[in-house]
Amino acid sequence: MKALLKLTWTEFKLQLREPVGTFFTLAFPLLLMILFGSIFGNEPEDFLGGFGQIDLSVAGYMAMVIGTIGMLGLPITLSNYREQGILRRLRATPLQSSTILWSQVIVQVVMAGLGILLLVGAGRLLFGLRLPVGNLMIIPAVILSAFSFFAVGFALAGVMPSPRTAQAVGMAVFFPMLFLSGAAMPRFIMPETIQRIAEFLPLTQVVILLEDLWLSGTWNVTALLAVMAIFILGLVVSRYTFRWE
């Protein structure tokens, strides 16, 4: 446990020293929320079911934080560690393999938590954001969603041969998914055909899961099963593809 805590603290400090990664994880979703909140406000509207724009969008911004870490942060970091021989050297130490990998997971969970807390705090302070109807029920959904995308991140890190490839593929997959899933802009403003196609995207299911819990306090069973399936599939693929060197 002591080794895990020490390695996690070291990895956390290294994470904060990466300004680009930290910006897209912590600042970018927050800036988007402030930008759209400043333009549209958060006044309750009848056609929005009595909610404001930020009330409806905050779940998507939370999903954005999770997706950014899973599709960009983790694969690039792990691929870079493998290319530089850091993973190989760590594995040669008395540290257990599980300790090395869990330190990465814990750091990313903390980063996701910080990003979401910043969103909720700023939304509440600046725009009077409504707190989730389900209260603490949102927490396990966030954790499950984060672990699902982290599993995808480990799978990508195993498949991609280099950090540049991991970055290119991650961005090529993530950014279209970001704008189609409702994470960057509400899905209800999109054409119906696009909405139906977007339902097959993993990030869309995360948005739906978090959105239903935030706004009505109910579990969307379809989205829950989809997120769990993503988690299991990511674990299986990463189990057979992850490489230390």
C-alpha positions in Angstrom: 0.0 0.0 0.0 2.8 2.4 0.9 4.5 1.8 -2.5 1.2 2.3 -4.3 0.6 5.7 -2.5 4.1 6.9 -3.2 4.0 5.9 -6.9 0.5 7.4 -7.3 1.7 10.7 -5.7 4.7 10.8 -8.1 2.5 10.1 -11.1 0.0 12.8 -10.0 2.8 15.4 -9.9 4.0 14.3 -13.3 0.5 14.6 -14.6 0.2 18.2 -13.4 3.5 19.0 -15.2 1.8 18.2 -18.6 0.1 21.6 -19.4 -1.7 20.4 -22.5 -3.2 17.3 -20.9 -4.1 19.2 -17.8 -5.8 21.9 -19.9 -8.0 19.6 -21.8 -8.9 17.6 -18.7 -9.6 20.4 -16.3 -9.9 23.7 -18.1 -11.4 23.0 -21.6 -14.8 21.6 -20.4 -15.0 24.4 -17.8 -14.3 27.1 -20.4 -16.9 25.6 -22.7 -19.5 25.7 -20.0 -18.6 29.3 -19.1 -18.7 30.3 -22.8 -22.1 28.8 -23.5 -23.4 29.8 -20.1 -22.5 33.4 -20.8 -24.2 33.3 -24.2 -27.4 31.4 -23.4 -27.6 31.8 -19.6 -29.3 29.2 -17.4 -32.8 30.5 -17.1 -35.5 27.8 -16.9 -37.3 27.4 -20.2 -40.6 25.6 -20.8 -39.4 23.9 -24.0 -36.4 22.5 -22.0 -38.7 21.0 -19.4 -38.2 23.8 -16.9 -34.4 23.4 -16.9 -31.8 25.8 -18.1 -29.1 25.3 -20.8 -26.4 24.6 -18.2 -28.6 22.2 -16.2 -29.1 20.1 -19.4 -25.4 20.4 -20.5 -23.4 19.7 -17.3 -23.7 15.9 -17.7 -22.2 16.1 -21.2 -19.3 18.2 -19.9 -18.7 15.6 -17.2 -18.7 12.9 -19.9 -16.2 15.1 -21.8 -13.8 15.0 -18.9 -14.0 11.2 -18.7 -13.7 10.7 -22.4 -10.7 13.0 -22.7 -8.8 11.0 -20.1 -9.8 7.6 -21.5 -9.3 8.3 -25.2 -6.3 10.8 -25.1 -4.7 11.0 -21.7 -4.2 7.4 -20.7 -3.2 5.9 -24.1 -0.7 8.7 -24.8 0.9 8.5 -21.4 1.2 4.7 -21.4 2.5 4.6 -25.0 5.0 7.3 -24.1 6.2 5.3 -21.0 6.5 2.2 -23.1 8.5 3.9 -25.9 10.9 5.5 -23.4 11.4 2.2 -21.5 9.8 3.5 -18.3 7.3 0.6 -18.1 10.0 -1.9 -18.6 12.2 -0.4 -15.9 9.3 -0.1 -13.5 8.4 -3.8 -14.0 12.0 -4.7 -13.3 11.7 -3.2 -9.8 10.2 -5.1 -6.8 6.9 -3.3 -7.5 4.1 -5.5 -8.5 2.6 -5.0 -12.0 -0.8 -4.3 -10.4 0.7 -1.5 -8.3 2.1 0.2 -11.4 -1.1 0.0 -13.3 -3.4 0.9 -10.4 -1.3 4.0 -9.8 -2.2 5.2 -13.3 -5.9 4.4 -12.7 -6.0 6.3 -9.3 -4.3 9.4 -10.8 -6.8 9.5 -13.6 -9.8 9.0 -11.3 -8.5 11.9 -9.2 -8.1 14.1 -12.3 -11.6 13.2 -13.5 -12.9 14.0 -10.0 -11.2 17.4 -10.0 -12.5 18.3 -13.4 -16.1 17.4 -12.5 -15.9 19.3 -9.2 -14.6 22.3 -11.0 -17.5 22.1 -13.4 -20.2 21.7 -10.7 -18.6 24.4 -8.5 -18.4 26.9 -11.3 -21.8 26.1 -12.6 -23.4 26.5 -9.2 -21.5 29.7 -8.5 -21.9 31.4 -11.9 -25.1 30.1 -13.2 -27.1 28.7 -10.3 -26.7 25.1 -11.6 -29.3 22.7 -10.2 -27.8 19.9 -8.1 -28.6 16.3 -9.2 -32.0 15.0 -8.2 -30.5 11.7 -7.3 -27.9 13.3 -5.1 -25.1 10.7 -4.4 -26.5 8.3 -7.0 -24.5 10.1 -9.6 -21.2 9.1 -8.0 -21.2 5.4 -8.8 -22.3 6.2 -12.4 -19.4 8.6 -12.8 -17.0 6.0 -11.4 -18.3 3.2 -13.7 -18.2 5.5 -16.7 -14.6 6.5 -15.9 -13.5 2.9 -15.4 -15.1 2.0 -18.7 -13.2 4.6 -20.7 -10.0 3.9 -18.8 -10.3 0.3 -19.9 -10.7 1.5 -23.4 -7.6 3.7 -22.8 -5.5 0.7 -21.7 -6.7 -1.2 -24.8 -5.7 1.6 -27.1 -2.3 1.9 -25.3 -1.7 -1.8 -26.0 -2.7 -1.7 -29.7 -1.0 1.6 -30.7 2.7 1.1 -31.6 3.8 4.7 -30.6 2.6 7.8 -28.7 2.1 9.7 -32.0 -0.1 6.9 -33.3 -2.0 6.8 -30.0 -2.6 10.5 -30.2 -3.6 10.5 -33.8 -6.0 7.6 -33.5 -7.4 8.8 -30.1 -8.2 12.3 -31.5 -9.6 10.8 -34.8 -12.0 8.7 -32.7 -12.7 11.0 -29.8 -13.5 14.4 -31.4 -16.3 13.2 -33.8 -17.7 11.2 -30.9 -17.4 14.3 -28.6 -19.6 16.5 -30.9 -22.1 13.8 -31.8 -22.6 12.3 -28.4 -24.1 15.4 -26.7 -20.9 16.0 -24.6 -20.0 19.2 -26.3 -23.5 20.4 -27.4 -27.0 19.1 -26.6 -28.2 16.2 -28.6 -31.8 17.6 -28.9 -30.6 20.3 -31.4 -29.2 17.7 -33.8 -31.3 16.1 -36.6 -33.2 13.0 -35.6 -31.1 10.8 -37.9 -27.9 12.0 -36.3 -29.3 11.4 -32.8 -30.1 7.8 -33.7 -26.7 7.1 -35.2 -25.0 8.8 -32.2 -26.7 6.3 -29.8 -24.2 3.7 -31.0 -21.3 5.7 -29.7 -19.9 4.8 -26.3 -19.7 8.4 -25.1 -23.4 8.9 -25.9 -24.3 6.2 -23.5 -22.2 7.8 -20.8 -24.0 11.2 -21.4 -27.4 9.5 -21.3 -26.6 7.6 -18.1 -25.3 10.7 -16.3 -28.0 13.0 -17.7 -30.9 10.9 -16.5 -29.4 10.6 -13.0 -28.6 14.3 -12.9 -32.0 15.5 -14.1 -34.4 12.9 -12.8 -32.5 10.7 -10.4 -33.3 7.5 -12.5 -31.0 4.9 -13.9 -31.3 4.4 -17.6 -30.9 0.6 -17.8 -30.0 0.6 -21.5 -27.2 3.1 -21.0 -26.0 1.3 -17.8 -25.8 -2.0 -19.6 -24.0 -0.4 -22.5 -21.4 1.3 -20.2 -20.8 -2.0 -18.4 -20.4 -3.8 -21.7 -17.8 -1.2 -22.8 -16.0 -1.7 -19.5 -15.9 -5.5 -19.9 -14.9 -5.4 -23.5 -12.1 -2.9 -22.7 -10.8 -5.1 -20.0 -10.8 -8.2 -22.2 -9.0 -6.4 -25.1 -6.4 -4.7 -22.8 -5.7 -8.0 -21.1 -4.5 -9.5 -24.4 -3.0 -6.4 -26.0 -1.2 -4.5 -23.2 2.5 -4.5 -23.6 5.3 -3.5 -21.2 7.9 -2.9 -23.9 
